[in-house]
Amino acid sequence: KFVRIILPFNVIEIRLNPNLIDNVFPHPPDNIKIRFYELDEYDQEIWQDWGTFSEADVHHQYAIAFKTPPYRNKDITEPAEVLMQLFRPRDKCQSEPVPF
């Protein structure tokens, strides 16, 4: 399954699997972060963590292979609604979140 995230500076495609793939138009790896977070029933953030990748995981500045963070609840018994978005620290730009 592919999800398209539109950012003000480019289009990101994400393949939903354990090592997600993002098409990231030329931005250095220290300027793109992959954020995962959860909201409660009042839309208050109750959890946040980041996908991890290294400079070696950035493929020709166009794709990033990364690992998802562990979920906050290790004893989860039913699906949880977690959101994912891309974040650019340089100017705090972020994509629209997509369900993960």
Backbone as ProteinMPNN parsed JSONL, in Angstrom:
{"seq_chain_A": "KFVRIILPFNVIEIRLNPNLIDNVFPHPPDNIKIRFYELDEYDQEIWQDWGTFSEADVHHQYAIAFKTPPYRNKDITEPAEVLMQLFRPRDKCQSEPVPF", "coords_chain_A": {"N_chain_A": [[0.857, -1.177, 0.0], [0.565, 2.197, -0.825], [1.045, 5.473, 0.361], [0.505, 8.849, -0.208], [2.143, 11.739, 0.711], [1.815, 15.124, 0.743], [4.033, 17.719, 0.765], [4.891, 21.165, 1.336], [7.237, 21.552, -0.107], [7.705, 19.323, -1.711], [6.709, 16.042, -3.01], [5.959, 13.171, -1.205], [6.262, 9.697, -1.135], [5.169, 6.871, 0.549], [5.877, 3.627, 1.394], [4.119, 1.292, 3.079], [5.504, -0.687, 5.268], [7.662, -2.708, 7.417], [10.22, -1.488, 7.037], [9.958, 1.401, 6.036], [9.679, 3.273, 2.991], [10.514, 6.394, 1.806], [10.114, 8.824, -0.652], [12.208, 11.372, -0.83], [12.756, 14.52, -1.775], [15.713, 16.325, -2.781], [17.084, 16.655, 0.192], [19.163, 16.923, 2.977], [19.851, 14.176, 5.271], [19.832, 15.027, 7.936], [17.981, 16.968, 7.952], [15.436, 16.054, 7.604], [12.855, 14.493, 9.297], [11.011, 11.715, 10.558], [8.019, 11.532, 11.93], [6.085, 9.955, 14.431], [3.006, 9.777, 16.079], [0.434, 9.943, 18.655], [-2.933, 10.762, 19.388], [-5.257, 11.673, 21.967], [-8.761, 11.236, 22.86], [-9.505, 13.87, 22.964], [-8.011, 15.187, 21.162], [-5.472, 15.75, 22.103], [-1.988, 15.45, 22.231], [-0.583, 12.392, 23.138], [1.523, 10.712, 22.857], [4.7, 10.511, 21.269], [7.189, 9.722, 18.895], [10.143, 9.019, 16.935], [10.945, 7.963, 13.621], [13.848, 6.1, 12.67], [16.931, 6.575, 10.965], [19.982, 6.47, 9.083], [22.666, 8.345, 7.532], [23.577, 6.622, 5.58], [21.253, 5.328, 4.894], [19.928, 6.98, 3.224], [19.085, 7.191, -0.018], [20.587, 8.275, -2.753], [19.637, 10.829, -2.203], [16.923, 10.742, -2.702], [15.348, 8.736, -1.637], [14.497, 7.225, 1.478], [15.257, 4.674, 3.655], [13.844, 3.512, 6.542], [13.377, 2.755, 10.069], [10.519, 2.084, 12.011], [9.479, 3.557, 15.134], [9.286, 1.884, 18.373], [6.044, 1.125, 19.65], [4.356, 2.868, 22.293], [2.949, 1.293, 24.138], [3.677, -1.798, 25.103], [2.131, -4.013, 25.549], [-0.085, -4.126, 23.871], [-3.437, -4.802, 22.919], [-5.337, -4.363, 21.04], [-5.933, -2.66, 17.891], [-4.272, 0.508, 17.535], [-4.655, 3.994, 16.915], [-2.325, 5.594, 15.255], [-0.52, 8.361, 14.083], [1.404, 9.563, 11.314], [3.963, 11.678, 10.09], [6.017, 13.818, 8.059], [8.764, 15.846, 8.982], [10.502, 18.868, 8.843], [13.207, 20.082, 10.313], [14.697, 22.471, 9.906], [13.025, 24.638, 9.143], [10.75, 24.071, 10.49], [8.689, 22.996, 9.021], [6.006, 20.823, 8.217], [4.44, 17.799, 7.069], [1.037, 16.97, 6.131], [-0.559, 14.886, 8.484], [-0.753, 11.296, 8.251], [-2.706, 8.35, 8.751], [-1.203, 5.589, 10.418]], "CA_chain_A": [[0.0, 0.0, 0.0], [1.317, 3.441, -0.88], [0.369, 6.679, 0.827], [1.197, 10.029, -0.712], [2.127, 12.889, 1.608], [2.199, 16.332, 0.018], [4.671, 18.762, 1.56], [5.03, 22.394, 0.554], [8.427, 21.552, -0.946], [7.75, 18.174, -2.616], [5.769, 14.942, -2.815], [6.572, 12.039, -0.525], [5.521, 8.448, -1.208], [5.566, 5.998, 1.646], [5.45, 2.239, 1.291], [3.86, 0.892, 4.461], [6.054, -1.969, 5.688], [8.556, -2.433, 8.55], [11.248, -0.52, 6.646], [9.235, 2.281, 5.133], [10.463, 3.988, 1.995], [10.014, 7.739, 1.496], [10.806, 9.611, -1.67], [12.492, 12.679, -0.247], [13.492, 15.32, -2.741], [17.042, 16.507, -2.188], [17.253, 17.267, 1.512], [20.083, 16.086, 3.747], [19.145, 13.377, 6.273], [19.657, 15.727, 9.207], [16.933, 17.972, 7.797], [14.144, 15.387, 7.464], [12.552, 13.561, 10.376], [9.754, 11.004, 10.367], [7.392, 11.624, 13.256], [4.924, 9.127, 14.737], [2.394, 10.294, 17.309], [-0.919, 9.499, 18.965], [-3.787, 11.751, 20.044], [-6.349, 11.108, 22.754], [-10.106, 11.577, 22.358], [-9.638, 15.33, 22.954], [-6.985, 15.65, 20.214], [-4.245, 16.115, 22.806], [-0.935, 14.48, 21.948], [-0.243, 11.57, 24.302], [2.752, 9.97, 22.581], [5.445, 10.891, 20.071], [8.524, 9.158, 18.723], [10.681, 9.309, 15.609], [11.571, 6.915, 12.831], [15.302, 6.251, 12.692], [17.697, 6.239, 9.769], [21.312, 7.081, 9.054], [23.013, 8.914, 6.231], [23.697, 5.495, 4.648], [19.902, 4.923, 4.499], [19.419, 7.94, 2.243], [19.473, 6.681, -1.326], [20.715, 9.318, -3.785], [18.84, 11.986, -1.761], [15.547, 10.615, -3.176], [14.602, 7.746, -0.859], [15.032, 6.927, 2.804], [14.783, 3.455, 4.309], [13.938, 3.783, 7.975], [12.66, 1.873, 10.981], [9.51, 2.732, 12.837], [9.789, 3.455, 16.573], [8.388, 0.978, 19.098], [4.848, 1.771, 20.197], [4.483, 3.148, 23.733], [2.338, 0.215, 24.912], [4.221, -3.086, 24.648], [1.114, -5.047, 25.756], [-1.263, -3.703, 23.127], [-4.339, -5.916, 22.618], [-6.188, -3.993, 19.905], [-5.271, -1.628, 17.076], [-4.197, 1.888, 18.02], [-4.573, 4.957, 15.823], [-1.091, 6.372, 15.305], [-0.343, 9.191, 12.895], [2.777, 9.714, 10.856], [4.181, 12.833, 9.228], [7.401, 14.225, 7.863], [9.059, 17.102, 9.65], [11.759, 19.478, 8.41], [13.624, 20.92, 11.443], [15.259, 23.776, 9.525], [12.001, 25.686, 9.167], [9.601, 23.518, 11.219], [7.657, 22.601, 8.065], [5.581, 19.439, 8.405], [3.418, 17.318, 6.149], [-0.226, 16.575, 6.742], [-0.395, 13.542, 9.038], [-1.508, 10.187, 7.668], [-2.809, 7.233, 9.699], [-0.216, 4.534, 10.229]], "C_chain_A": [[0.896, 1.23, 0.0], [0.442, 4.577, -0.382], [1.169, 7.852, 0.318], [1.028, 11.155, 0.299], [2.617, 14.079, 0.806], [2.796, 17.325, 1.012], [4.762, 20.021, 0.715], [6.211, 22.358, -0.407], [8.537, 20.352, -1.862], [6.675, 17.155, -2.301], [6.526, 13.772, -2.209], [5.684, 10.822, -0.744], [6.059, 7.51, -0.145], [5.011, 4.603, 1.398], [5.32, 1.725, 2.722], [4.323, -0.547, 4.696], [7.057, -1.687, 6.8], [9.705, -1.482, 8.241], [10.644, 0.381, 5.588], [10.174, 2.975, 4.168], [9.774, 5.312, 1.719], [10.8, 8.28, 0.322], [10.986, 10.996, -1.09], [13.322, 13.451, -1.243], [14.712, 15.885, -2.045], [17.084, 17.335, -0.903], [18.191, 16.377, 2.297], [19.345, 15.349, 4.86], [18.97, 14.08, 7.608], [18.586, 16.808, 9.114], [15.573, 17.353, 7.492], [13.997, 14.435, 8.639], [11.194, 12.939, 10.084], [9.128, 10.85, 11.746], [6.186, 10.694, 13.335], [4.332, 9.672, 16.029], [0.964, 9.8, 17.442], [-1.649, 10.614, 19.707], [-4.833, 11.034, 20.884], [-7.687, 11.566, 22.179], [-10.364, 13.081, 22.322], [-8.623, 15.991, 22.019], [-5.746, 16.219, 20.902], [-3.2, 15.034, 22.532], [-0.564, 13.723, 23.219], [1.023, 10.745, 24.079], [3.373, 10.488, 21.296], [6.775, 10.158, 20.067], [8.908, 9.343, 17.264], [11.172, 8.042, 14.93], [13.071, 7.158, 12.821], [15.91, 5.834, 11.362], [19.034, 6.951, 9.852], [21.561, 7.662, 7.668], [23.126, 7.814, 5.177], [22.335, 5.01, 4.16], [19.269, 5.864, 3.489], [19.972, 7.54, 0.886], [19.425, 7.791, -2.365], [19.862, 10.54, -3.472], [17.387, 11.904, -2.229], [14.726, 9.609, -2.383], [15.297, 7.529, 0.477], [14.416, 5.613, 3.271], [14.926, 3.694, 5.806], [13.106, 2.804, 8.774], [11.664, 2.685, 11.79], [9.909, 2.607, 14.31], [8.881, 2.415, 17.229], [7.196, 1.764, 19.639], [4.975, 1.871, 21.717], [3.958, 2.013, 24.606], [2.822, -1.126, 24.36], [3.202, -4.218, 24.759], [-0.184, -4.699, 25.038], [-2.118, -4.92, 22.753], [-5.294, -5.613, 21.471], [-5.506, -2.872, 19.13], [-5.327, -0.244, 17.728], [-4.095, 2.802, 16.812], [-3.356, 5.85, 16.037], [-0.978, 7.135, 14.001], [1.136, 9.319, 12.575], [2.855, 10.951, 9.98], [5.675, 13.085, 9.088], [7.591, 15.611, 8.449], [10.423, 17.588, 9.182], [12.202, 20.455, 9.496], [14.076, 22.325, 11.061], [14.227, 24.891, 9.637], [10.704, 25.23, 9.834], [8.428, 23.167, 10.297], [7.286, 21.14, 8.317], [4.494, 19.086, 7.407], [2.097, 17.165, 6.893], [-0.02, 15.177, 7.319], [-1.234, 12.53, 8.266], [-1.595, 9.091, 8.723], [-1.759, 6.178, 9.378], [-0.745, 3.252, 10.839]], "O_chain_A": [[1.875, 1.292, 0.744], [-0.754, 4.631, -0.671], [2.397, 7.847, 0.404], [-0.09, 11.485, 0.694], [3.715, 14.047, 0.25], [2.143, 17.719, 1.978], [4.714, 19.94, -0.512], [6.199, 23.057, -1.42], [9.402, 20.352, -2.738], [5.831, 17.376, -1.432], [7.619, 13.431, -2.662], [4.47, 10.907, -0.556], [7.27, 7.38, 0.029], [3.806, 4.431, 1.214], [6.289, 1.723, 3.481], [3.618, -1.499, 4.364], [7.291, -0.519, 7.109], [10.122, -0.731, 9.122], [10.802, 0.146, 4.39], [11.333, 3.234, 4.494], [8.578, 5.344, 1.429], [12.028, 8.199, 0.306], [10.009, 11.715, -0.882], [14.462, 13.085, -1.528], [14.745, 15.922, -0.815], [17.115, 18.565, -0.938], [18.019, 15.158, 2.278], [18.323, 15.834, 5.348], [18.042, 13.757, 8.349], [18.313, 17.493, 10.1], [14.639, 18.079, 7.149], [14.908, 13.663, 8.94], [10.339, 13.553, 9.447], [9.641, 10.135, 12.606], [5.366, 10.65, 12.418], [5.063, 9.991, 16.966], [0.362, 9.308, 16.487], [-1.069, 11.315, 20.536], [-5.248, 9.923, 20.555], [-7.731, 12.21, 21.13], [-11.338, 13.525, 21.714], [-8.406, 17.202, 22.08], [-5.055, 17.071, 20.343], [-3.501, 13.842, 22.595], [-0.268, 14.329, 24.248], [1.539, 10.142, 25.02], [2.67, 10.857, 20.355], [7.409, 9.994, 21.109], [8.091, 9.774, 16.451], [11.74, 7.158, 15.572], [13.518, 8.298, 12.95], [15.468, 4.879, 10.723], [19.194, 7.916, 10.6], [20.758, 7.485, 6.752], [22.809, 8.042, 4.01], [22.255, 4.35, 3.123], [18.196, 5.58, 2.957], [21.184, 7.55, 0.67], [18.348, 8.198, -2.802], [19.408, 11.222, -4.391], [16.676, 12.907, -2.163], [13.497, 9.638, -2.461], [16.519, 7.635, 0.588], [13.195, 5.462, 3.279], [16.007, 4.039, 6.282], [12.243, 2.112, 8.234], [11.934, 3.816, 12.195], [10.597, 1.659, 14.689], [7.818, 2.1, 16.694], [7.329, 2.922, 20.033], [5.635, 1.042, 22.344], [4.471, 1.793, 25.703], [2.418, -1.536, 23.272], [3.376, -5.268, 24.141], [-1.269, -4.959, 25.559], [-1.589, -5.945, 22.323], [-5.984, -6.509, 20.985], [-4.607, -2.21, 19.649], [-6.306, 0.113, 18.383], [-3.511, 2.427, 15.795], [-3.359, 6.741, 16.887], [-1.306, 6.612, 12.936], [1.996, 9.201, 13.447], [1.932, 11.243, 9.219], [6.481, 12.622, 9.895], [6.685, 16.444, 8.413], [11.382, 16.817, 9.129], [11.641, 21.546, 9.603], [13.86, 23.27, 11.819], [14.52, 25.965, 10.163], [9.685, 25.916, 9.756], [7.293, 23.055, 10.76], [8.157, 20.316, 8.597], [3.731, 19.942, 6.959], [2.048, 17.224, 8.121], [0.643, 14.355, 6.686], [-2.28, 12.861, 7.707], [-0.663, 8.914, 9.509], [-1.466, 5.91, 8.213], [-0.07, 2.223, 10.794]]}, "name": "protein", "num_of_chains": 1, "seq": "KFVRIILPFNVIEIRLNPNLIDNVFPHPPDNIKIRFYELDEYDQEIWQDWGTFSEADVHHQYAIAFKTPPYRNKDITEPAEVLMQLFRPRDKCQSEPVPF"}
